Amino acid sequence: QGVTWPHTDQGNLAWAWCAVTALGDFDPVFGGHLILWDLGLVIRFPPGATILLPSALLTHSNVAVREGEERDSVVHFTAGGLFRYVNNGCKTDKVF
């Protein structure tokens, strides 16, 4: 069903955008909403919608859909560890 609890994505690069796309067969009036807790927003998020957000900084989650409906998502993010590795001269934090 693609439901998440309120969280931040701490492994993501803090200043980078994360793209989230909702997929599935559900009625967005009754479920699948995206919640941005720090901003106090509940966003109707229908199938096919995409949002860019700094997921390492904003606490977010989504609402379940009704029984018999289906919701999935595709998430594109920037791993903070890749940037640390390059910044360290292509060495891990431990080796650096």
Secondary structure as GFF3:
##gff-version 3
##sequence-region A 1 96
A	DSSP	beta_strand	18	25	.	.	.	ID=ss1
A	DSSP	beta_strand	34	36	.	.	.	ID=ss2
A	DSSP	three_ten_helix	37	39	.	.	.	ID=ss3
A	DSSP	beta_strand	41	43	.	.	.	ID=ss4
A	DSSP	beta_strand	50	53	.	.	.	ID=ss5
A	DSSP	beta_strand	60	62	.	.	.	ID=ss6
A	DSSP	beta_strand	70	76	.	.	.	ID=ss7
A	DSSP	alpha_helix	80	87	.	.	.	ID=ss8
###
